[in-house]
Amino acid sequence: MTPEKSTHNQLKESKTLGVNDRIRGNNQEFHDLSDEIKNTLATLQGYIDSMDMQSFYQKIEDLKYLIEYSDELNKNWYMIRAYSGALARLLEKKTAEHAIEVYSYYEQTYGGRRILKDENWFEQNRWEFLDELKSINSMEKLDSFVEKRTKKLNGFFLAYKSELLIFIQAHND
């Protein structure tokens, strides 16, 4: 059994056993996994800083198993996965023409823009991204868009990272 699966099973058990029976800080497997998660977070931050969205998109998958433990982890993981995937697709060929192709891909995948009265957070961010992507018609606008959206991805990632570190701390006490 891999350390992730073993710790995953322990986390599941701790969730059902209650607060007093949680995993304690002397559990070496949990410490090892905690260190691995922190290293993965540092690697992911490096990918954002270097604008390597494809590597970020692939590496974030390593942390997917943690989404079931917190609504915030779940929400932010799916957002950074979607955002990094869209940026990775956009940066495959960094041209205004390719930006239009990427917009068309997402429009075909998700359908046209729909204004919803109570649009949820995820949908609102998706359509904000796509609405702005649709208007790109020059390299200057594309560069500005990529810079702005990379900063936004970084903000989502920092929120995810913070929530994940709080989760680890809670299981380490």
C-alpha positions as CSV (number, residue, x, y, z in Angstrom):
1,M,0.0,0.0,0.0
2,T,1.4,3.4,-1.0
3,P,1.9,6.0,1.8
4,E,-0.9,8.1,0.2
5,K,-3.4,5.2,0.3
6,S,-2.4,4.3,3.8
7,T,-2.7,7.8,5.1
8,H,-5.9,8.3,3.0
9,N,-7.4,5.3,4.8
10,Q,-6.2,6.7,8.2
11,L,-7.8,10.0,7.4
12,K,-11.1,8.3,6.5
13,E,-11.0,6.4,9.7
14,S,-10.2,9.5,11.8
15,K,-13.1,11.2,10.2
16,T,-15.5,8.5,11.3
17,L,-13.9,7.9,14.7
18,G,-14.3,11.5,16.0
19,V,-12.0,14.2,17.2
20,N,-10.5,12.4,20.1
21,D,-9.4,9.5,17.9
22,R,-7.8,11.6,15.2
23,I,-4.4,10.9,13.8
24,R,-1.8,12.1,16.2
25,G,1.5,13.9,15.4
26,N,3.7,10.9,16.2
27,N,2.4,9.0,13.1
28,Q,5.5,8.8,10.9
29,E,3.5,8.0,7.8
30,F,1.4,11.1,8.2
31,H,4.6,13.2,8.7
32,D,6.1,11.7,5.6
33,L,3.0,12.4,3.6
34,S,2.8,15.9,5.1
35,D,6.4,16.6,3.9
36,E,5.5,15.2,0.4
37,I,2.5,17.4,0.2
38,K,4.5,20.5,1.1
39,N,7.2,19.6,-1.5
40,T,4.4,19.2,-4.1
41,L,3.0,22.6,-3.2
42,A,6.5,24.1,-3.5
43,T,6.9,22.5,-6.9
44,L,3.5,23.7,-8.0
45,Q,4.4,27.3,-7.0
46,G,7.6,27.0,-9.0
47,Y,5.5,26.0,-12.1
48,I,3.3,29.1,-11.7
49,D,6.3,31.4,-11.2
50,S,7.9,30.0,-14.4
51,M,4.6,30.0,-16.3
52,D,4.8,26.3,-16.9
53,M,1.1,25.7,-16.9
54,Q,1.2,22.3,-18.5
55,S,3.4,20.9,-15.8
56,F,1.2,22.6,-13.1
57,Y,-1.9,21.1,-14.7
58,Q,-0.4,17.6,-14.6
59,K,1.2,17.8,-11.2
60,I,-1.9,19.2,-9.4
61,E,-3.6,15.8,-10.1
62,D,-1.3,14.3,-7.4
63,L,-3.3,16.1,-4.8
64,K,-6.8,15.3,-6.0
65,Y,-7.3,12.6,-3.4
66,L,-7.5,15.3,-0.7
67,I,-10.6,17.0,-2.1
68,E,-13.0,14.9,-0.2
69,Y,-11.8,16.2,3.2
70,S,-12.9,19.8,2.8
71,D,-15.4,21.8,0.7
72,E,-12.7,24.5,0.4
73,L,-10.1,22.1,-0.8
74,N,-12.6,20.7,-3.3
75,K,-13.7,24.1,-4.6
76,N,-10.2,25.5,-5.0
77,W,-8.7,22.3,-6.4
78,Y,-11.3,22.1,-9.2
79,M,-10.8,25.8,-9.9
80,I,-7.0,25.7,-10.2
81,R,-7.2,22.5,-12.2
82,A,-9.6,24.1,-14.7
83,Y,-7.8,27.5,-14.8
84,S,-4.4,25.9,-15.3
85,G,-5.8,23.6,-18.0
86,A,-7.2,26.5,-19.9
87,L,-4.0,28.5,-19.5
88,A,-1.9,25.5,-20.6
89,R,-4.1,25.1,-23.7
90,L,-3.8,28.8,-24.5
91,L,0.0,28.8,-24.1
92,E,0.5,25.8,-26.5
93,K,0.7,28.5,-29.3
94,K,0.8,32.0,-27.9
95,T,-0.9,33.8,-30.7
96,A,-4.1,35.9,-30.9
97,E,-5.4,33.4,-33.5
98,H,-4.9,30.5,-31.2
99,A,-6.7,32.4,-28.4
100,I,-9.7,32.5,-30.7
101,E,-9.4,28.7,-31.3
102,V,-9.2,28.1,-27.5
103,Y,-12.2,30.2,-26.9
104,S,-14.1,28.3,-29.6
105,Y,-13.1,25.0,-28.1
106,Y,-14.5,26.0,-24.7
107,E,-17.6,27.5,-26.2
108,Q,-18.2,24.2,-28.1
109,T,-17.5,22.2,-24.9
110,Y,-19.7,24.2,-22.5
111,G,-22.1,25.9,-24.9
112,G,-22.7,29.6,-25.3
113,R,-22.6,32.1,-22.5
114,R,-25.6,32.0,-20.3
115,I,-26.4,34.8,-17.8
116,L,-27.7,33.1,-14.7
117,K,-29.4,35.0,-11.9
118,D,-27.6,33.1,-9.2
119,E,-24.5,32.0,-11.0
120,N,-22.2,30.0,-8.7
121,W,-18.6,31.0,-8.0
122,F,-17.0,28.5,-10.3
123,E,-19.2,29.3,-13.3
124,Q,-18.8,33.0,-12.7
125,N,-15.0,32.7,-12.8
126,R,-15.1,30.4,-15.9
127,W,-17.3,32.8,-17.9
128,E,-15.3,35.8,-16.8
129,F,-12.2,34.0,-18.1
130,L,-13.9,33.1,-21.4
131,D,-15.6,36.4,-21.9
132,E,-12.3,38.2,-21.7
133,L,-10.5,35.5,-23.8
134,K,-13.1,36.1,-26.6
135,S,-12.0,39.8,-26.9
136,I,-8.3,39.1,-27.6
137,N,-7.3,40.4,-31.0
138,S,-3.6,41.3,-30.5
139,M,-0.5,40.0,-28.9
140,E,-0.5,42.9,-26.4
141,K,-4.0,41.9,-25.3
142,L,-3.0,38.3,-25.1
143,D,0.1,39.1,-23.0
144,S,-1.9,41.2,-20.7
145,F,-4.6,38.5,-20.4
146,V,-2.0,35.7,-19.6
147,E,-0.3,37.9,-17.0
148,K,-3.7,38.8,-15.3
149,R,-5.0,35.2,-15.4
150,T,-1.7,33.8,-14.1
151,K,-2.0,36.2,-11.1
152,K,-5.6,35.0,-10.6
153,L,-4.5,31.4,-10.8
154,N,-1.8,32.1,-8.2
155,G,-4.5,33.7,-5.9
156,F,-6.6,30.5,-6.2
157,F,-3.6,28.4,-5.6
158,L,-2.6,30.4,-2.5
159,A,-6.1,30.0,-1.1
160,Y,-5.9,26.2,-1.8
161,K,-2.4,26.0,-0.3
162,S,-3.5,27.8,2.9
163,E,-6.5,25.6,3.3
164,L,-4.4,22.5,2.8
165,L,-1.8,23.6,5.3
166,I,-4.5,24.3,7.8
167,F,-5.9,20.8,7.2
168,I,-2.5,19.2,7.7
169,Q,-2.0,21.2,10.9
170,A,-5.3,20.1,12.2
171,H,-4.4,16.4,11.7
172,N,-0.9,16.9,13.2
173,D,-2.1,18.3,16.5
